[in-house]
Amino acid sequence: MSDPRLLPVLRVRGSHREVGQQIGESCAAAIRAVVEFGPGSVPRDGRTMAEQLALAAEYREFTAQRLPYLVDELDGVAEAAGVDPVHVFAASIEEIWSSDDGPAAAARGSAFGAERGRCSDLVAGPPATEGGALLVAHNNDLDAKVEPGLGAIDWNVDGEPRMFTIGTGPWVSVGWNAAGIALSGNELAPNDNRIGIPRLLLVREQLRHTTVAGATAAALHPNRASAYNTIFADRDGVVVNIEGSATDSTTTTLSGAGTLAHTNHYVCESMLGYEDDHAYAELSAIRLRRGTDLLDEASAGPGSITRERLIAMLSDHENSPDSLCRHPTPERSTKTVFWCVTDVTAGVITFGRGNPCESVPQLFEF
């Protein structure tokens, strides 16, 4: 019997269709829970569920014409899990689901909305880190009901670099590949969404690339439906932070002290006009300020930030419930459902299920 304290690790191998089938078979229960859209599921813009699925079919056809392997892979997932392929694709389109927060969001039949994808990222490199390492730390905050369905996947897909990801079934939250690229980031609420390739699926596309430049181009695919704040780092010390929307983007990198923090709102001046959730941006800013303060304090002494120190930062409870390490409250079901700290230089990933303050660390190394 598997240890319930640990994230399960699934190893898949073969063609896109074959790995999709392996994921669908292994993660069937979690996939069904996501795609069984009940009465509480809330489409954006007042659509009926029938209209929502028809719109999802448009996104699916759009994507199939431009990145057909993505649809082939997801169709394999649907086939093995015994669910409708359009439902699986609809579950991949965050852009078409309501983003209202509060108890209603937690009660939905789908895993979408503001309770999904709220994350904190802390990055440290030279001169702040011990030994000049490049370290990327991430807390992933979701509705507490999502945590049991989470897992890691070791992907060995024909013609692609080996990948390791954490998420729900085929849906990737963070990932790494054997070319030395680490992918992290956090959800934004852009106001210029459009029919296109869903941003959640573009995460899968980004990990196929062997350079940060190639991954960045994939994140900013001209046919994207929208975008996240995406962080790429590689073993050569390159760090790119991309604040994106459907139609615009800007990039930043480490500060002169060797640090970077980002949460779930736009902070770059040129992107502020794309913010579509100003109320949540104020809450996100609480975590950003705390993360920035912790990094500034630690980097005051050059060479002082280590993996252990970043895990301690991820475990910080200051400003609860809007803390870096988030626990559910009677008013909010959001919690930190997994965390990870990557030594990008060494290619070693430390990760764990649940809150970093109380979980069992696991390791993956390419």
C-alpha positions as CSV (number, residue, x, y, z in Angstrom):
1,M,0.0,0.0,0.0
2,S,1.3,3.5,-0.9
3,D,2.2,5.9,1.8
4,P,-0.6,8.5,2.0
5,R,1.8,11.1,3.2
6,L,3.7,11.0,-0.2
7,L,2.8,12.1,-3.7
8,P,2.6,9.0,-5.9
9,V,5.0,8.9,-8.8
10,L,3.7,7.5,-12.1
11,R,6.2,6.5,-14.9
12,V,4.9,6.6,-18.4
13,R,6.6,5.7,-21.7
14,G,5.7,5.6,-25.4
15,S,3.9,7.7,-28.0
16,H,1.7,10.7,-27.1
17,R,-1.4,8.5,-27.3
18,E,0.2,5.7,-25.3
19,V,1.4,8.0,-22.4
20,G,-2.1,9.6,-22.4
21,Q,-3.7,6.2,-22.0
22,Q,-1.3,5.2,-19.2
23,I,-2.1,8.5,-17.4
24,G,-5.8,8.0,-18.0
25,E,-5.8,4.5,-16.6
26,S,-3.7,5.3,-13.5
27,C,-5.4,8.6,-12.7
28,A,-8.9,7.7,-13.7
29,A,-10.6,8.6,-10.4
30,A,-9.0,12.0,-10.2
31,I,-9.7,12.7,-13.8
32,R,-13.4,11.8,-13.4
33,A,-13.7,14.0,-10.4
34,V,-12.5,17.0,-12.4
35,V,-14.6,16.4,-15.6
36,E,-17.9,15.5,-14.0
37,F,-19.4,19.0,-14.2
38,G,-22.2,19.1,-11.8
39,P,-24.9,21.7,-11.1
40,G,-22.3,23.7,-9.1
41,S,-19.9,24.1,-12.0
42,V,-19.9,27.7,-13.1
43,P,-19.1,28.7,-16.7
44,R,-18.0,32.3,-17.3
45,D,-20.3,34.8,-18.9
46,G,-23.6,33.1,-18.0
47,R,-23.3,30.2,-20.4
48,T,-25.3,27.0,-20.0
49,M,-23.3,23.8,-19.6
50,A,-24.3,22.8,-23.2
51,E,-23.0,26.1,-24.5
52,Q,-19.8,25.7,-22.3
53,L,-19.1,22.3,-23.9
54,A,-19.7,23.6,-27.4
55,L,-17.2,26.4,-26.7
56,A,-14.7,23.9,-25.4
57,A,-15.1,22.0,-28.6
58,E,-14.1,25.2,-30.5
59,Y,-10.9,25.5,-28.3
60,R,-10.2,21.8,-29.0
61,E,-10.5,22.1,-32.7
62,F,-8.3,25.3,-32.6
63,T,-5.6,23.5,-30.7
64,A,-5.8,20.3,-32.8
65,Q,-5.0,22.4,-35.9
66,R,-1.9,23.9,-34.3
67,L,-0.6,21.4,-31.7
68,P,-2.2,18.1,-32.7
69,Y,-0.1,16.0,-30.3
70,L,-1.8,17.7,-27.3
71,V,-5.2,16.6,-28.4
72,D,-4.0,13.2,-29.3
73,E,-2.5,12.8,-25.8
74,L,-5.6,14.1,-24.0
75,D,-7.8,11.8,-26.2
76,G,-5.7,8.9,-24.9
77,V,-6.4,10.1,-21.4
78,A,-10.1,10.3,-22.0
79,E,-10.2,6.9,-23.6
80,A,-8.5,5.1,-20.8
81,A,-10.4,7.0,-18.0
82,G,-13.7,6.2,-19.7
83,V,-14.8,9.8,-20.1
84,D,-15.9,12.2,-22.9
85,P,-12.8,13.7,-24.7
86,V,-14.6,17.0,-24.9
87,H,-15.1,17.0,-21.2
88,V,-11.3,16.4,-20.7
89,F,-10.5,19.2,-23.0
90,A,-13.0,21.5,-21.3
91,A,-11.3,20.7,-18.0
92,S,-8.1,22.0,-19.6
93,I,-9.5,25.5,-20.4
94,E,-9.2,27.6,-17.3
95,E,-10.1,30.6,-19.4
96,I,-13.8,29.6,-19.7
97,W,-14.6,28.9,-16.0
98,S,-15.7,31.5,-13.4
99,S,-13.0,33.0,-11.2
100,D,-15.3,34.1,-8.4
101,D,-13.8,33.4,-4.9
102,G,-15.5,32.4,-1.7
103,P,-17.5,29.4,-0.5
104,A,-19.3,29.0,-3.9
105,A,-16.0,28.4,-5.6
106,A,-15.1,25.7,-3.1
107,A,-18.5,24.0,-3.7
108,R,-18.3,23.7,-7.4
109,G,-18.4,20.3,-9.2
110,S,-15.2,21.2,-11.1
111,A,-11.8,22.2,-9.9
112,F,-11.8,25.7,-11.4
113,G,-12.0,29.2,-10.2
114,A,-10.1,31.3,-7.8
115,E,-9.5,28.3,-5.5
116,R,-7.4,26.8,-8.2
117,G,-3.8,27.6,-9.0
118,R,-2.9,30.3,-6.4
119,C,0.8,29.9,-5.9
120,S,3.9,31.6,-4.5
121,D,7.3,31.5,-6.1
122,L,10.7,32.4,-4.5
123,V,13.8,32.3,-6.6
124,A,17.4,32.8,-5.5
125,G,20.7,32.7,-7.3
126,P,24.2,34.2,-7.1
127,P,25.3,36.2,-5.1
128,A,22.5,35.3,-2.6
129,T,22.9,31.5,-2.6
130,E,25.4,29.2,-0.9
131,G,27.9,28.0,-3.5
132,G,26.4,30.0,-6.3
133,A,23.5,27.6,-6.7
134,L,20.3,28.5,-8.5
135,L,17.2,27.6,-6.4
136,V,13.5,27.8,-7.3
137,A,10.9,27.4,-4.5
138,H,7.2,27.0,-5.1
139,N,4.0,26.6,-3.0
140,N,0.9,25.4,-4.9
141,D,-2.4,26.5,-3.3
142,L,-5.6,24.8,-4.4
143,D,-8.9,23.8,-2.9
144,A,-8.2,21.2,-0.2
145,K,-10.4,18.6,-2.0
146,V,-7.9,18.6,-4.9
147,E,-5.0,17.3,-2.8
148,P,-5.9,13.6,-2.8
149,G,-5.9,13.5,-6.6
150,L,-2.4,15.0,-7.0
151,G,0.6,13.1,-8.2
152,A,3.9,13.3,-10.0
153,I,4.6,11.9,-13.5
154,D,8.0,10.8,-14.9
155,W,7.4,11.3,-18.7
156,N,9.4,9.3,-21.2
157,V,7.8,10.3,-24.5
158,D,9.1,9.3,-27.9
159,G,11.2,12.1,-29.4
160,E,11.0,14.4,-26.3
161,P,13.4,15.1,-23.4
162,R,12.5,13.2,-20.2
163,M,10.2,15.3,-18.0
164,F,9.1,15.2,-14.4
165,T,5.9,17.0,-13.4
166,I,3.5,17.5,-10.5
167,G,-0.2,18.1,-11.0
168,T,-3.6,16.3,-11.4
169,G,-3.6,13.6,-14.1
170,P,-2.4,15.1,-17.4
171,W,-2.7,18.7,-16.1
172,V,0.8,20.1,-15.2
173,S,1.3,22.6,-12.4
174,V,5.1,22.6,-12.3
175,G,7.7,20.7,-14.3
176,W,11.3,19.9,-15.2
177,N,13.1,18.3,-18.1
178,A,16.4,16.5,-18.6
179,A,17.7,19.4,-20.6
180,G,18.1,21.2,-17.3
181,I,15.0,23.5,-17.5
182,A,12.8,24.1,-14.4
183,L,9.3,25.5,-15.0
184,S,7.3,27.2,-12.2
185,G,4.9,30.1,-11.9
186,N,1.6,31.3,-10.8
187,E,-1.9,32.0,-12.1
188,L,-2.9,35.5,-13.2
189,A,-6.3,36.9,-14.1
190,P,-5.9,38.7,-17.4
191,N,-8.8,40.6,-19.0
192,D,-8.0,39.8,-22.6
193,N,-8.7,36.1,-22.8
194,R,-9.6,34.7,-26.3
195,I,-10.2,31.4,-28.1
196,G,-6.8,29.8,-28.5
197,I,-4.5,27.2,-27.1
198,P,-5.3,26.9,-23.3
199,R,-2.6,28.2,-21.1
200,L,-2.7,25.1,-19.0
201,L,-1.9,22.9,-22.0
202,L,0.9,25.2,-23.1
203,V,2.7,24.3,-19.9
204,R,3.0,20.8,-21.4
205,E,4.3,22.3,-24.6
206,Q,6.9,24.4,-22.8
207,L,8.6,21.4,-21.3
208,R,9.3,19.8,-24.7
209,H,11.9,22.5,-25.3
210,T,15.5,22.2,-24.5
211,T,16.4,25.9,-24.1
212,V,14.9,28.7,-22.1
213,A,14.5,30.7,-25.3
214,G,12.4,27.9,-26.9
215,A,10.3,27.4,-23.7
216,T,9.7,31.2,-23.5
217,A,8.5,31.3,-27.1
218,A,6.1,28.4,-26.3
219,A,4.8,30.3,-23.3
220,L,4.1,33.3,-25.5
221,H,2.7,31.2,-28.4
222,P,1.0,33.7,-30.8
223,N,-2.2,31.5,-30.6
224,R,-2.4,31.3,-26.8
225,A,-5.7,31.8,-25.2
226,S,-4.1,33.6,-22.2
227,A,-1.0,33.2,-20.1
228,Y,0.3,32.7,-16.6
229,N,3.2,34.3,-14.8
230,T,5.8,31.8,-15.9
231,I,9.3,31.3,-14.4
232,F,12.0,29.4,-16.3
233,A,15.4,28.6,-15.0
234,D,18.2,26.4,-16.3
235,R,21.4,24.8,-15.0
236,D,23.5,27.4,-16.7
237,G,22.0,30.1,-14.4
238,V,19.5,31.7,-16.8
239,V,16.3,32.9,-15.1
240,V,13.3,34.4,-17.0
241,N,10.1,35.6,-15.3
242,I,7.3,36.3,-17.8
243,E,4.2,38.2,-16.9
244,G,1.8,37.4,-19.7
245,S,-1.7,37.8,-21.0
246,A,-3.3,36.7,-24.3
247,T,-2.0,39.7,-26.2
248,D,1.0,41.1,-24.3
249,S,3.9,40.2,-22.0
250,T,7.0,41.5,-20.3
251,T,10.0,39.8,-18.8
252,T,12.1,40.3,-15.7
253,T,14.9,38.3,-14.0
254,L,16.8,38.1,-10.7
255,S,17.5,41.4,-8.8
256,G,21.0,42.6,-8.3
257,A,21.0,40.7,-5.0
258,G,20.1,37.5,-6.8
259,T,16.4,37.1,-5.8
260,L,12.9,37.1,-7.3
261,A,9.4,36.7,-5.8
262,H,6.1,36.5,-7.6
263,T,2.5,35.6,-6.6
264,N,-0.9,35.9,-8.3
265,H,-1.2,39.5,-9.7
266,Y,0.5,41.7,-12.2
267,V,3.3,43.9,-10.8
268,C,5.1,45.1,-13.9
269,E,4.0,48.6,-14.9
270,S,3.4,47.7,-18.5
271,M,1.0,44.8,-17.5
272,L,-1.1,46.5,-14.8
273,G,-3.9,47.3,-17.2
274,Y,-4.5,43.6,-17.8
275,E,-5.5,42.8,-14.2
276,D,-9.0,41.5,-14.0
277,D,-9.2,40.5,-10.3
278,H,-8.3,43.6,-8.3
279,A,-9.8,42.3,-5.1
280,Y,-7.7,39.2,-5.2
281,A,-4.6,41.1,-6.3
282,E,-4.7,42.9,-2.9
283,L,-4.6,39.5,-1.1
284,S,-1.9,38.2,-3.4
285,A,0.2,41.3,-2.6
286,I,0.3,40.2,1.0
287,R,2.1,37.0,0.1
288,L,4.4,38.9,-2.4
289,R,5.5,41.4,0.2
290,R,6.2,38.7,2.8
291,G,8.1,36.6,0.3
292,T,10.1,39.6,-0.8
293,D,10.9,40.6,2.8
294,L,12.1,37.1,3.6
295,L,14.3,37.0,0.5
296,D,15.7,40.5,1.2
297,E,16.5,39.6,4.8
298,A,18.2,36.4,3.8
299,S,20.2,37.9,0.9
300,A,21.6,40.7,3.1
301,G,24.4,38.2,3.8
302,P,25.7,37.0,0.4
303,G,25.9,33.2,0.0
304,S,23.4,32.6,2.8
305,I,20.3,31.2,1.0
306,T,20.1,27.4,0.9
307,R,17.5,24.8,0.0
308,E,16.7,24.4,3.7
309,R,16.2,28.2,4.2
310,L,13.8,28.3,1.2
311,I,11.8,25.4,2.7
312,A,11.6,27.4,5.9
313,M,10.3,30.4,3.9
314,L,7.7,28.3,2.2
315,S,6.6,27.2,5.7
316,D,6.1,30.8,6.9
317,H,2.7,31.5,8.5
318,E,2.9,35.3,8.9
319,N,-0.3,37.1,7.8
320,S,-2.4,33.9,7.9
321,P,-4.7,33.0,6.2
322,D,-2.9,34.9,3.4
323,S,0.5,33.4,4.3
324,L,3.0,31.7,2.1
325,C,2.1,28.4,3.8
326,R,-1.7,28.4,3.6
327,H,-4.0,26.3,5.7
328,P,-7.8,26.1,5.3
329,T,-10.2,28.2,7.4
330,P,-14.0,28.1,7.9
331,E,-14.2,30.8,5.3
332,R,-11.7,29.5,2.7
333,S,-10.9,26.0,1.7
334,T,-7.7,27.0,-0.1
335,K,-4.5,25.4,1.3
336,T,-1.0,24.6,0.2
337,V,-1.5,21.1,-1.5
338,F,2.1,20.6,-2.6
339,W,5.5,22.4,-2.5
340,C,8.9,22.0,-4.2
341,V,12.4,23.5,-4.0
342,T,14.6,22.9,-7.0
343,D,18.4,23.0,-7.0
344,V,18.5,23.8,-10.7
345,T,22.3,23.8,-10.8
346,A,22.4,20.2,-9.5
347,G,19.2,19.0,-11.1
348,V,17.7,17.9,-7.8
349,I,14.0,18.4,-6.9
350,T,12.8,18.3,-3.3
351,F,9.0,18.2,-3.1
352,G,6.2,17.1,-0.8
353,R,2.4,16.6,-0.5
354,G,0.5,19.2,1.5
355,N,1.9,22.0,3.6
356,P,5.7,22.3,3.7
357,C,5.6,22.9,7.5
358,E,4.4,19.3,8.0
359,S,5.0,17.1,5.0
360,V,7.5,14.4,4.2
361,P,10.1,15.5,1.7
362,Q,10.6,13.4,-1.5
363,L,13.5,13.7,-4.0
364,F,13.7,13.3,-7.8
365,E,17.0,13.7,-9.7
366,F,17.6,13.5,-13.4
